[in-house]
Amino acid sequence: MMQQYFLYRDNDEKVISVVPLENGLNEVGNFTGAYFAGPTKEMTDDELMHFKSVHNLYYEQELGSQINIFDL
């Protein structure tokens, strides 16, 4: 079973914790309260990937790899 990991905003702010559970479920923790009501929510792997994409969140290893208009 995987360990807890975190999702970050593009400014390196840690905003979401993810604890993988069984059967493709994840317990998602909301540090800032900005993304959903309540401290935690269960999401499937697909829901989590959609959530990550919609809110422009990144894994730690993805930080700094984004291109912006000033890089062009």
Backbone as CSV, one residue per row, in Angstrom:
resi,resn,N_x,N_y,N_z,CA_x,CA_y,CA_z,C_x,C_y,C_z
1,MET,0.842,-1.194,0.000,0.000,0.000,0.000,0.883,1.252,0.000
2,MET,0.494,2.235,-0.794,1.263,3.481,-0.887,1.131,4.314,0.375
3,GLN,2.121,5.138,0.580,2.127,6.076,1.693,1.391,7.358,1.313
4,GLN,1.118,8.147,2.308,0.507,9.459,2.096,1.411,10.313,1.208
5,TYR,0.797,11.101,0.342,1.543,12.071,-0.456,0.727,13.357,-0.534
6,PHE,1.301,14.375,-1.156,0.690,15.699,-1.150,0.584,16.260,-2.564
7,LEU,-0.367,17.169,-2.738,-0.502,17.928,-3.974,-0.239,19.395,-3.648
8,TYR,0.348,20.098,-4.602,0.821,21.460,-4.396,0.263,22.401,-5.451
9,ARG,0.173,23.674,-5.076,-0.090,24.726,-6.058,1.221,25.025,-6.770
10,ASP,1.153,25.792,-7.849,2.370,26.085,-8.610,3.360,26.976,-7.864
11,ASN,2.946,27.554,-6.733,3.852,28.358,-5.912,4.484,27.538,-4.780
12,ASP,4.445,26.213,-4.904,5.019,25.261,-3.941,4.230,25.136,-2.641
13,GLU,3.038,25.708,-2.568,2.219,25.605,-1.361,1.554,24.233,-1.304
14,LYS,1.784,23.524,-0.207,1.169,22.211,0.017,-0.285,22.434,0.410
15,VAL,-1.235,21.920,-0.401,-2.642,22.220,-0.154,-3.528,20.993,0.026
16,ILE,-3.094,19.836,-0.450,-3.913,18.626,-0.403,-3.058,17.454,0.056
17,SER,-3.594,16.649,0.961,-2.949,15.382,1.314,-3.777,14.252,0.716
18,VAL,-3.098,13.195,0.309,-3.775,12.045,-0.278,-3.280,10.787,0.421
19,VAL,-4.222,10.014,0.948,-3.910,8.719,1.543,-4.625,7.663,0.714
20,PRO,-3.868,6.886,-0.069,-4.496,5.818,-0.848,-5.100,4.767,0.076
21,LEU,-6.331,4.393,-0.203,-7.020,3.352,0.545,-7.109,2.116,-0.347
22,GLU,-8.025,1.239,-0.075,-8.209,0.039,-0.886,-9.189,0.300,-2.022
23,ASN,-9.157,-0.573,-3.020,-10.128,-0.572,-4.120,-10.171,0.732,-4.907
24,GLY,-9.016,1.383,-5.094,-8.972,2.590,-5.909,-9.562,3.819,-5.260
25,LEU,-9.732,3.797,-3.949,-10.234,4.965,-3.218,-9.084,5.697,-2.544
26,ASN,-9.268,6.984,-2.343,-8.280,7.830,-1.684,-8.983,8.725,-0.681
27,GLU,-8.354,8.918,0.472,-8.829,9.916,1.424,-8.062,11.195,1.130
28,VAL,-8.792,12.221,0.729,-8.191,13.478,0.301,-8.407,14.520,1.389
29,GLY,-7.315,15.063,1.908,-7.370,16.075,2.956,-7.213,17.467,2.381
30,ASN,-7.992,18.392,2.884,-8.089,19.754,2.361,-7.447,20.710,3.363
31,PHE,-6.140,20.993,3.233,-5.436,21.848,4.191,-5.994,23.261,4.261
32,THR,-6.304,23.833,3.126,-6.667,25.250,3.079,-8.159,25.512,3.181
33,GLY,-8.981,24.500,2.984,-10.424,24.691,2.975,-10.929,25.322,1.689
34,ALA,-10.054,25.475,0.711,-10.408,26.166,-0.529,-11.062,25.266,-1.567
35,TYR,-10.978,23.961,-1.412,-11.386,23.072,-2.499,-12.704,22.348,-2.280
36,PHE,-13.046,22.053,-1.051,-14.328,21.423,-0.746,-14.632,21.618,0.730
37,ALA,-15.900,21.465,1.093,-16.321,21.631,2.484,-15.849,20.435,3.297
38,GLY,-15.382,20.690,4.486,-14.938,19.630,5.368,-13.456,19.354,5.223
39,PRO,-12.895,18.675,6.213,-11.450,18.434,6.202,-11.007,17.315,5.257
40,THR,-11.858,16.321,5.015,-11.482,15.211,4.138,-12.656,14.794,3.267
41,LYS,-12.311,14.091,2.205,-13.310,13.592,1.272,-12.730,12.352,0.606
42,GLU,-13.561,11.354,0.330,-13.096,10.185,-0.409,-13.294,10.414,-1.896
43,MET,-12.277,10.065,-2.680,-12.342,10.178,-4.138,-11.749,8.921,-4.751
44,THR,-12.300,8.517,-5.886,-11.693,7.426,-6.642,-10.422,7.961,-7.305
45,ASP,-9.610,7.059,-7.843,-8.405,7.481,-8.556,-8.755,8.418,-9.706
46,ASP,-9.799,8.082,-10.473,-10.212,8.924,-11.605,-10.699,10.295,-11.139
47,GLU,-11.488,10.321,-10.072,-11.968,11.600,-9.532,-10.794,12.458,-9.059
48,LEU,-9.817,11.821,-8.429,-8.648,12.546,-7.933,-7.839,13.139,-9.087
49,MET,-7.637,12.384,-10.151,-6.888,12.899,-11.302,-7.634,14.059,-11.967
50,HIS,-8.958,13.964,-12.042,-9.763,15.065,-12.588,-9.652,16.294,-11.680
51,PHE,-9.780,16.096,-10.379,-9.667,17.167,-9.391,-8.306,17.856,-9.517
52,LYS,-7.249,17.062,-9.610,-5.881,17.582,-9.748,-5.760,18.452,-10.994
53,SER,-6.317,17.992,-12.079,-6.246,18.720,-13.347,-7.060,20.012,-13.317
54,VAL,-8.285,19.927,-12.849,-9.184,21.089,-12.817,-8.621,22.209,-11.943
55,HIS,-7.971,21.841,-10.844,-7.473,22.838,-9.895,-5.994,23.168,-10.093
56,ASN,-5.404,22.678,-11.189,-3.987,22.959,-11.488,-3.083,22.639,-10.306
57,LEU,-3.223,21.429,-9.792,-2.393,20.973,-8.688,-1.308,20.048,-9.221
58,TYR,-0.225,19.919,-8.446,0.947,19.190,-8.914,1.470,18.242,-7.842
59,TYR,2.049,17.130,-8.303,2.833,16.281,-7.416,4.127,17.029,-7.105
60,GLU,4.773,16.671,-5.997,6.017,17.345,-5.623,7.048,17.295,-6.755
61,GLN,7.151,16.139,-7.415,8.153,15.988,-8.474,7.816,16.793,-9.732
62,GLU,6.592,17.289,-9.847,6.195,18.106,-10.997,6.452,19.595,-10.783
63,LEU,6.718,19.996,-9.553,6.909,21.420,-9.269,8.098,21.957,-10.054
64,GLY,7.925,23.126,-10.620,8.985,23.747,-11.397,9.050,23.277,-12.833
65,SER,8.222,22.303,-13.195,8.261,21.793,-14.568,7.211,22.444,-15.457
66,GLN,6.433,23.382,-14.919,5.394,24.036,-15.698,6.024,25.121,-16.568
67,ILE,5.496,25.280,-17.741,5.927,26.362,-18.626,4.917,27.498,-18.502
68,ASN,5.400,28.713,-18.521,4.472,29.843,-18.506,4.779,30.766,-19.681
69,ILE,4.010,31.789,-19.839,4.135,32.681,-20.991,5.513,33.335,-21.070
70,PHE,6.161,33.539,-19.941,7.468,34.191,-19.921,8.592,33.248,-20.342
71,ASP,8.305,31.949,-20.390,9.298,30.969,-20.823,9.343,30.822,-22.337
72,LEU,8.365,31.382,-23.036,8.285,31.218,-24.493,9.201,32.168,-25.232
